[in-house]
Amino acid sequence: MPGVDRRTLLRSQKYEKNVTKRGSVGSSKKNKKNEYPVSPILLGVFLLLVVGSALFQILNTATTSSPFG
């Protein structure tokens, strides 16, 4: 095939047989997303910071504000 890049031709031949299978493609070809985008430890630290700072702000506001303004 003149005018076709060799790399494109090889990719086309590699995945050409998958076109006729339509849905019965093996699991090795499917994208797997088993990993979290953020590690659980980092998520825990972030959650601790957010909840901790919110509690600190609530306690700080409750102790410094006077009820009679």
TACOR-V343491 format. One line per field, one symbol per residue. phi: phi as a letter, one per 30 degrees, with the letter a starting at -180 (. if undefined). psi: psi as a letter, one per 40 degrees, with the letter a starting at -180 (. if undefined). burial: I if it has 9 or more other ideal C-beta (glycine too) atoms within 8 Angstrom, else O. A space follows every 50 residues. Layout:
phi->???
psi->???
burial->???
//
This chain:
phi->.dicddddddddddcddddddhjcdddddddcbccddbdddddddddddd dddddddddddddcdcdch
psi->hiehidddddddddeddddedgefhiedeihhgeiidiiddddddddddd dddddddddddddeiiee.
burial->OOOOOOOOIOOOOOOOOOOOOOOOOOOOOOOOOOOOOOOOOOIOOOOOOO OOOOOOOOOOOOOOOOOOO
//
